[in-house]
Structure formats: C-alpha cells, structure tokens
Amino acid sequence: MQFEERLEVPVALELANVFLRFSNEQQASYAERGRLVQDGRYCAEAAAMAKAIMDRGECGRAQQILAWCKALQGDHGAAAGDFCAALPNLTQDPATLRTWPVTVHLWCLGSPIWWPWWRRPSPWPSSPRPGQRQR
C-alpha cells in the first residue's frame, strides 16, 4: 500500500477489519455472499494492512487478522501458528477475551494456564471444557 505510514494504528486496524469482513463468507449473511462478500476477495489487502500495523509494534488483533487471511487462503498450518502467537497480545485486553475467535483459540489450546478462565460461565453451555467429556 502506498500511504500506509500515514494511517494511524486504529484507523489501519479498522481498515484491515473491513477488508477481512468482505473476504470471509462464513461471517456474512446469505444476501451478502457472492455479490459483496467472497472468500479471499481482499485477503491480500487485509494481510498487507495487518503486516504494516505489526511493523509498528505488537498488536494481537493485527496478528489475528493476518492469521484469518492465511486461513482463508488455505494456509492452515501458518494460520494456526499465527493464531497461537496472537494469543498473548490478545489476552491483555479484557474486551478481546470475550470475542468468539479468542474463546475458540483458548479452548483449542487446552493449556492449564487458561483453565481458570474456563471456570467462568461459558457462552455455549453445551460446549465441553478442557478435560471434560462430551455427554
């Protein structure tokens, strides 16, 4: 991107979010699919914006956007590594911990470090907790 250094981090992060939103059919409504939202449509732009934000400093949300871009492009191994690398930066913000992607990442990790977090009420009562059997 030509003028990425002129964008402030919150503005660049919002722009990367918009690019990602229009690149992810899983999060779009039925009416938006195909015409407005298409898998991978703006992944390159979202990834470039996320990398520009990460060049300025650590930003868990930017790393998470980059991971989503890699996942949408089919590079699931690299995406999993980026999701895990984003976790320490995401957990510093309590509001971010309540988002669905972070909840899924923490559940997938199954690490004892995160277990106290899982003792809180779950937004999904039917989902098993780490170490708990499915009924």
N, C-alpha and C positions, 0 to 999 in steps of 0.2 A: 504494500500500500504506500502511496506516495507521501501523504502527510500524517502518518501515524504518530509521529513525535509531537504533533500539535494537539492531539487529543488528550484530555485528562483521563486518568485511570477509570473513574466511574463512568464516564461517557463511553470510553472504549469498551468497557465491560458490558455496558448495556447494548452497544452495537454488536458485539460478539454474541450476546444472548439472542438478539433479533435474527442474526444470520443463522444461528443454530435452530431457532424456533421454526424457521421456514425451510430447514433441511431435515427435519425429523417428523416423518409421517405418524410415528407411534404416538406423539403428543398432540396431533392435530385432530380437529373434528372431521367428520366424514365429508362435510361440504367443502372443506379447505383442501382436502387431499387431491393431488394431481394438478389442479389448476393453480393453487397458491403455494402449497407445501409439497415438496417432493424429496424423498430420501437422498441426501448428499448434494442437493442443489447448490447450497452456499457453504459447504464444508471447508473448502479451501480458504474462503474469506474469513470464516469464523476461526479457523486454525491460525491464520496469519495474525488476526487481531489478538488472539489469546497468547501467541508467542511474543507479540510486541508488548503486551502487558507483563508477561513473565520476565522479559528482559529488563524491565524497570524494577523488579523486586518479586518476592514471593507472593503469590496470590493463588490461594486454593481454588477459588471459583474459576479463574482462568485456566488452571491446570485441568479442572473438571471439564470445562468446555472443550479443551484440546482432546481429552480422553473420549468424550462423546463423538467428536468429529472422527477420530480414528475408528471408533466402534461402528459408526455409520458407513465408513468406507471399507469395512470388512477386516481391519487390522485389529482383531480382538485381543491378541496377546499383548501388543503395545498399549492398547486401551486399558487393559486390566492393570498393568504396571503404573500407568498414569493415574488411574482412579485411586490406587493404593498410595501413591506418592502425594496425592492431593489431600488425603485424609488428615494428616497432622495440621495442615493450614486451615482446613475447613472446621475442625473441632475447636478452634479458638473463638469462633463466632457462635454464640448460643442459638441465634435465629437460624443459622445454616443447619444446625444439627436436627432441626425439626423438618427438614425437607426430605422428600421421598428418596432421592438418589443417595443421600448420605446415610439414611436409615438402612437402605439395601446394602451399601458398602460395608457398614458396620456389622450387619447380620452375616454377610458373606465371610468376613474376616474370622468371626468366631473366636477372637482372641480374648483371654481372660481380662486383659486391660479394659475391654469395653463392657464386660458383664455388668458392672454396677449401673451403667447407662441402660442396660436392658431390663433391669428390675423395675424401671418406671413403667407406667401403663403404656401398652402398645397401641398404636393407631389401628392395628389389624389384629383383632382378638383371636382369629383363627390361625395366625402365623406362629410356628414354633420358635422358641427362643433357643440360642445355642445350648446344646446339651439336653434339650427337651425332645421327647419323642412325639411324633405326629399321632394324634388319636384317630 
